[in-house]
């Protein structure tokens, strides 16, 4: 396993919910800025949501009010709760972490989210 391991993707109907989880290696979690990115088919990878070590968050305009990113400092996970899913949320979702301590960027392998009508 790598430093980041995603889980929770799948198929959901429009209007439904999914929760993605990113397990972050203990060795980097405490100093890592963590984010979720997504890459729809044939499109570039874009930032969805991010959370700092102190819990400050920011979101892409397209997901504000629908998605929530959270950080569990005991489990070393960063979750993305996705509600009111739309067809255009279909994408491969990637967990990303920047370790300030190491000065290194990490990417997970991605998890597919498919929203159907």
Protein Blocks (a to p, Z undefined) as FASTA:
>chain_A
ZZbdcehiacddehiacdddddddfklmmmcccddddddehiacddfbdcdfkopacddf
klgokaccdddfklopacdddehiafklgccdddddddfklopacddebjaddddZZ
